[in-house]
Amino acid sequence: MRQFASELRRLRIAKGNLQIKTIAARAQCSAATVSDALNGRRLPGEMVTRRLVAVLGGDWTQWQALWREARTELDTLKREGPEAPVEALRAEMVRYPDPPSFYRAAADRVRTARREIRLTYVRLHPPGHWGAVEVAEYFSTVLQWARDHSGEGASVRRIIGVPERDGATRAPYLKWLREHQEETTDIYAYEARVMPWTASCAWHNTGLVDDSVTFLSFSGAGRQQLTGFSVEGPAFLAYFADSFDQAWGALEPLEAYVARHRP
């Protein structure tokens, strides 16, 4: 159900982030029904879902299958009782003690991605400060995956937390942003958006591959200190996917940010 709602929100964003009342009027249903569907609180019936998808420009052949999967999931949870959601969150966790092991594992999973990758990068220094070969390989693997899958309806979205002080971006970071924008401008499956970051510290970062695995990394006190873990399972991933998608809709595209900061 969460995955269905997440996909529906993506469709809404692609349509220009129509207001809920506008969607409701065009789909001939209540605003509460639209809100519940977008936030995963309730799955609408098949006919209402079909109208919602039509309003948002989706392909019902694809969405009918997604709706049936969500319906089956809800029916299963009802049969298994109130403990089912807790069981669904139990998943395999793998810990990584250092940057090479974390980024090596993340790159391996990126290579096997089927459809969608969602990433964040919120650090005080651009990726080039890392000395480990595995880190550079991870970043190049992400872009190569986007290049290889650009004609397949695939998507890589990255939120970049850009350190700012008094409204000014740090020079080395701005230099990397310009280079990154130029490097990715022709990769149709890759998009980046910017989140101004005014804190004087890094933050945890997330990597979400399809609906299957979540990678979380945590910065240490030193510039090259990092630990993390991965968790298999769509239920765990869904919480981070919801947060990512909400932030994504409010952020400025990388190309617009770079254009505003041209010398």
N, C-alpha and C positions, 0 to 999 in steps of 0.2 A: 504493500500500500504506500509506504514512504517513497519507494522507488518510482511508483506511478505518479505520485504527486510531484516529485522532483522533475520528472520528464515533462509533466504538464506545465510547470513553471518555466522550464527552458523554452517550451513552445510559445508561451506567453511573451517571454523576453524577445524571442526571434520575431514576433509579430509587432514589436514596438512597445511592449509592456502596457497593453491596453488596461484601462481602469476596470475594476471589478464590475462596477455598475454598467459599463458599456458592454462587457462580455455577457453579463446577465441579460441585458435587454435584447441583444442579438441572438442569444441562445434560448430565449423565452423561458428563463428559469429565475429563481431568486438570487439576490446577491449573496445570501448566506450559503446557498448551494455551491456557488462558484468559490467562495472563500474556503469552505470546508474541503472542497476537492483540491484546491491549490496547496492547502496546508496539511493535507493528509489526515484530516479529522474524520472524513466520511467519503466513501466511494459512491458516486452517483450511479443511477441505473444506466443501462446500456444506451437507451435512447437519448437521455440527457447528455451523457458523455459524448455521444456521436455529434450532437449539436455543438457542444463546447469545442470539440476538435475541429469542426468545420469553421467555426468563428475564428479560431486561432490558426487556420491554414494548414492543419495536419492531414496526413493521409490515413483515412479510416481503416484501410486494409492492415496497416501496421498497428494502429492504435487499438483495433478490436482485439488483437492478440495480447497487447499489453493489459487491456482492461480485463480480459478473461484470466490472465495470470494473477492480477490483483484480486479478482473475485475468488479464485481458488485459494489464494493465500488467506483471505479473510474467513472463508468457510472452514479451512483447516484449523485456524486459531480458535474459532468458535467450538469446534468439535473437541479440541484438546483442552479447553478450559482456560482459566485465568493464569495458569502457570506458563502457558505457551510463550508469551512475549519474553519472559525471563530466560527460558530455554533457548530461544532464538538468538539471544545475545552471547551465548557461550560460544567462544571461537578460539582458534589456535593463535597464540601470541609467540612471536620470535623477537628476541632482544639483540641489539647490535651495539657493541661497546665503543666503537670508534667510527670516524667518518668513512674510511675505506670499506668496512664491512657493510655499513648502512647503504652507501651509494652503490655499491656493487649489487646488492640485493634489489634495490629500487630499479636499477637499470635493467636487470634481468626480467623483472615483472613488466616494465614498460614495453620491452620487446614482444611480450606475449599479449599485450592489450588488444581488445577486439574493436572497441568503438570510442571510448571516451577516457581522457586523462584530465584530472583537475589538480593543480599544484599551487602552492604558495611559496614565496621566498621573502622572508622578513628578517633581514640581517643588516648590521651596520656597514658591512663591506660587500662589494660586488663579488660574484662567484670566482673571479680571477685570483682572489687572494689565497684560495686553497692550493696546497702544494701536492695533494694526493692525486695520482693519475686517475683513480677510480671516480673522483668527483668530476673532473673534466669529461670523462667518458659518459657519465650519467647525463650531463647537460647536452652533450652532442647527440646522445641516444634519443632524448626526448624530441629534439628538432628533426632528427632523421626519421623517427616514427611518423611525425606530422607530415613530412615530405612524402613518405611512402604511402600514406593513407589519405592524401588530400582529395582523391577522386572517389572516395568510398563513404562519404558522409561522416567521416570521423572528426573528432574534435579534441584539441589540446587547449586548455584555458589555464593561464597562470596569473595569479595575483601577486604583484611585486610591492612589498612594503618599502617605500623610498624614504630614507632618513632625511628629515628636514629640520632646520633650526632657524627660527625667526623668518619662516617662509622661504628660505633659501636651501636648495639641494646641494649636498656635498659634491664638490667637483669631480672626484673619481667615480662616484656613483652616476652622476649625470653623463659622464663620458661613456660609461658602460651602457646606460640606457639608450643612448644614441646609436652605439654600435649594435646593440641587440635589436633595436627597431629596424635598422638597416638590414641586418642579417635575416630577419624573419618577415620582412614586408611582403615577399612573394610566396610565403608558405600559407596557402589558403586555410589549412586546417588548424593553424596556430593563432591564438589571440592572447594578448596580455593587457591587463588593466592595472592601474597604479593606485595604491593606497598611501597617502602621505603618512609618514611615521615620525612622530615628534618625540617619542620616548628615547632615552639615552641608552637603551639596551636592545638586544635582539629579542625575538619571540620564538615560540615553537612553530614548526612548519609542518604542512600536511601534503601528502600525495595520495590521491584517490584514483585507483585504476579500475575502470568499468564500475561494476557493482560488487566487486569481489574482494579487494584488499585495500586496507588503509595503512599508510606509512606515516609515522609521527616522529619528528626529530626535535631535539632539545639542545640549545646552545649552552656551552659552559662559560666559565669566566674568561678563558683565553680565546683568541680569535679563531683558532682551529680546533677547539674542543667541541665535540658533538657526540651525543648518544641518541639512541632511538629504538623504536620497535615497529613491527608490523602486525596487523591483526587480520585474519581471514574472516570473511563473512559479510553479507550484505546488510544485516541489521545494524552492526556496529558502524559501517560506512555511512549508512543513511543519515545519521545524526550530523556528521561532518559535512556531508553533501548538502544538506539543508542550509547549514550556516554559510558554506561557500557560495551557494547560489544566491542567497539574500545579499551578501556583500557584493558579489559580482554585478548585480543590477544597479548598484549605487556608485560604482567607481568609474573613473575616467580612462578611456582607452589609451594605451601607451603612445600611439602616434600623436594623439592630441596633446598629451602631457609634454612630449618632446618638442612639438611645434611651439608650445607656449614658452619653452625655456631655451629657444634658440638664441645664440649670442648676437 
